[in-house]
Amino acid sequence: MSELKVFALIIGTEILNKRREDKHFNFVSNLLNKYGRKLAGSFIIEDDPALIVQTIKFLASQSNSIIFSFGGIGSTPDDYTRKCVAIALRDGKLYTHKEIKEIIEEKLGDRAYPHAINMAELPKGSKSIENEFNGMPAFSLDDKYFFVPGFPEMSHPMLTKIAKDLFIEKRIYYRHTLRAKCRETIFIDIMKEMPQEIEFSSLPKYNNGKQETSISIASYNKKLSLETFDRYIKLLDDKNIKFNLED
């Protein structure tokens, strides 16, 4: 089985126009790091139904994808996510989720109607996600696509619980980094031969007018990560180029 690809989908025009600050990217990145996982991508998109549908389709089409989607599952006219998920991943229709309907009625009483009750209209096969903040559930599909509110105080505790079940096995991601006093071009031949299991990056920068390069190697395979990193070190030693190892 290939590696899980976890994506964060952050839906909200108010983030793009700076009326609100995004707090989800760092949260998801840090949450995954606790389990030795990493983000495959993070998308911030506006409240555009067509764009939401196409983005969800694209992310779901990726091999072994996990989607953490934030926002747009409420009951106001600009909450498009429920319908968009139905179009992207199901038959395009919304169905009354009996359990969630009962929860909304119990929590809100008469205030559940005429609008809040619409949050129980969900894509076919949806599962309820408990919301300890105010009791209004979120939902998931296929145990791998999770659609939670845009409010961090609601969504972050939800996903913290989900991660415990989703990432049962904590994995170690071995990373090795150095900073060398040279241009990154000297590493190109080695870069071309990087194994598929290796994540690598080359970040050039200027320090007091002189170019330096930071090389980072990472993999779940400890032996391979060390062997690959040693190739860069050997090249630097052979060329008598100074470098420092970094955490």
N, C-alpha and C positions, 0 to 999 in steps of 0.2 A: 504494500500500500504506500502511495506517495505521501509526502508530508502535508499535513493540514495547512490550508491557506486561510488565515483569518483576516477579514476585512472589516473596517469600521465605516459605516455609512451614516453621515451626519446630515440630516435634512433640515433646512431652515434658512430662509432668505434673511432673517434677522441676524444671522451670524455673518453672512457674506456682506451685508451692508453695515456691519459693525455696531448694530444696536445691542447685540449680545456678544459676549466673548465665548469662544469654544472652550469647553472644559472636558471634552470627551476624548480627544486624541491622546493626551498625556495619561488619562486614566486607563484607557484600554492598553496602551503600550506598557505601562507599569504593571497592570494586572497580568498580562501575558508573561512578562519577565519573571514573575514569581513562579511560573510553571515551566520556565525554560522555553517559552514560545516567543514568537515574534509576529508583528503585523506584516501582512503581505501588501497591504495598501490601505489608505485612508482617503475617503472622498467627502467633500463638503459640497452639497448641491442645493439649489434653490427649490422653493415649493412649486415646482412645475411638474404636473402629473406625467407628461410624456417623458420627461427626463428621469423622473423617479422610476418609472416602469423600465426604461431601457437600462438604467444603471443596475437595478436589481437583477434583470435578466443576465446582464454581463457578468456580475459577480457570481451568480448562481451557476453560470456555465463553466466556471473555473474548476479544475479538478480538486475534489475534496475541500470545497470552500465552506467556510463558516462566516456568517454575516451577523455583525452586531449593528443593528440599525437604530438610530436615535431620532425621535420626533415624528410628528404627524399622525399620531394614532388617537387623538382626542375626538371631540364631537363638534368642533366648529367647522365652518365651510372650507377653511383652508387646510384642514387635516386630511390629506389625500392618501396617506400611506396604506391604510387598510384596503382601499379599493385598488390601489396600484399593485399591491402584493398579489391580490386576487387575479389581476390581469397578467402579471408577470409570471406567476408560479402555479396558478390554478385555472379555473374555467371562466374567470372574469366576474363571477358573481359573489355576493356576500350572503352569508347564512347566519341566522341567529344562533349564537353560542349559548345554550341553555344555562350552563353553570355561571358564565360571566353575567348573563342577564339577571340571574337571581342575586348575585353579589351586588350588582349596581343598585337593584331595587332595595335590597336590605340596607345598604350603606346610605342611600340618598332618599329613600321613601318617595314622597310625591315629587321631589326635586329631580328624580330620575327622568321625568317626562317634561317636555317632549324631546329634549336634545341629548342628554347624557346617555340615555339608553342606547343610542346609536353606536356606542363603543362596544356593544355586544354583537354588532354586525361584522362578521369576520370571514376571511377566506375559508374554504372547505378544508377540514382537517386541522384547524387551529387548536393549539393547546394553550391553556391559561398559564400565565406567569404571575406569581403572587407579588403584590405591591404592598409592602409593610408601611409605607409612608402615609398613604391615604386610602388604601384598600381597592383602588381602581386597577384591575389586572391589565397586564400587557399580554402579548401572545407570541407563540413560536410556531414554526412549521418544520416538520421532518427532523426535529431535534438538532437542527443545525442552522436554522435561520431565526434570529431572535429580534423582535421588534418591540422596543421599549420607549418610554416617554423621553422627551427632550430635556426634562428637568433632571439635573444630575442627582439631586437628593432622592429621586425615585429610581432612576435607571441604574445608578452605580451599585447600590446594594443588590439589585436584581441580578446584575451580571456577575457580581462577586460570588453569589451563591451558585449561579449557573456554571461558572468556571471550575468550581470544585468538583462537579460531576463530569464536566466536559473534558477536562484535562486531568484525569485520574493519576496518570503517571507523570511525575515531575521529571523533566529532561534537563540535562546540562548542555549548555551551548558554549563551547570552548572558543574563546576569542583571544587573539594575540595581536598586539599593535606596536609599531615602532615609528619613530620620526627620524628621517634621514636628511642629511644636508646635501641634497642633490635634486635634480629635476626628475619628475616621474617617468620621463621617457626612457630612462635606463632600465625600467622594469617591464617594458612592453612585451618582450619575448616570453618572460615568465607568465605574465598576465594571460597571454594567449593560450597557455597550457593549463589553466586552472581547472581542476576536476569539477564536475557538476555539483558535487556535494559541498563544495566550498563557496562561502559567501566572501567576497573580497571587495575592498574599495581602496582607491588611491586619491588622496586629497592634497593637492598642491597648495602652498601658501607662501607668503613672503614674510621673512623675519629680518628686520633691519635692512631691508633692501635685497636680501639674499634668499633665493628660492629653497624651500624645504618641501619634503613630501612625507605625508603620513600614510603608512600602509596598515591595513587592518584585515586580518584573516579570521574566519570563524566557521565552525562546523560542529555538528553533533558527534562527529567522529573524532575523538581526541587524538588518536595516532596520526590521522590524515592531516588534521589542523597543524600539528607540530612539524610534520614532515614538509608541508607546504610552506610554512613560515620560515623554516630553516633554509629554504631555497633563496629567499630574499636576503636573509642574513649572510649566507655564503657569498652571494653576489656583491654585497656591500663590503665584506671582508676582502674579497679578491681585488676590488677596486680601491681599497683603502679609503672608503668613504665613512665618515663618522656618523653614528646614529645612536639614538637612545631608545630603550624599551619603555613602553608606556602601559599603564593599567587599562 
